[in-house]
């Protein structure tokens, strides 16, 4: 999957917020899993009161990049 072409601008912004650098190239399943893990780590780095709010912002993005 080419994340650069496969995601919209909002998704790209969310990835940048989570510290995931995306390039215009094909990503294999292992690389996508690393991206997913990085996003999950970002979500979990928030306070207990914020996690559900942040997770809801990233839910659709996570569905797009997971298999």
C-alpha positions in Angstrom: 0.0 0.0 0.0 1.2 3.5 -0.8 0.2 5.5 2.2 1.1 8.8 0.5 -1.5 8.2 -2.2 -3.9 6.1 -0.2 -4.7 8.5 2.6 -6.4 11.9 2.6 -4.9 15.1 3.9 -6.5 14.7 7.4 -5.0 11.2 7.7 -1.6 12.5 6.7 -1.9 15.3 9.3 -2.8 12.7 12.0 0.2 10.6 11.1 2.5 13.6 11.3 1.1 14.4 14.8 1.9 10.9 15.9 5.4 11.3 14.6 5.0 8.9 11.6 7.0 10.0 8.5 5.3 9.0 5.3 7.0 8.9 1.9 5.6 8.4 -1.6 6.4 4.7 -1.9 4.9 1.2 -1.3 4.8 -0.1 2.2 4.8 -3.8 3.0 2.8 -5.3 5.8 5.6 -5.2 8.3 6.2 -1.5 7.7 2.4 -0.8 8.0 2.4 -2.7 11.3 5.3 -0.4 12.5 3.2 2.6 11.6 0.2 1.2 13.4 2.3 0.6 16.5 3.7 4.1 16.4 0.2 5.5 16.3 -1.0 3.3 19.1 2.0 4.4 21.2 1.1 8.0 20.5 -2.5 7.4 21.6 -1.4 5.6 24.8 1.1 8.4 25.7 -1.9 10.6 26.6 -3.4 10.9 30.0 -6.2 8.4 30.9 -8.8 11.2 30.5 -7.6 11.9 26.9 -7.0 8.5 25.5 -10.5 7.8 24.4 -10.8 11.2 22.7 -7.5 10.8 20.9 -8.3 7.2 19.9 -11.6 8.3 18.4 -9.7 10.8 16.2 -7.3 8.0 15.0 -9.8 5.1 14.7 -10.6 5.5 10.9 -6.9 6.0 10.1 -6.0 2.8 12.0 -8.6 0.9 10.1 -7.1 2.0 6.8 -3.5 1.0 7.7 -4.2 -2.3 9.4 -4.9 -5.6 7.6 
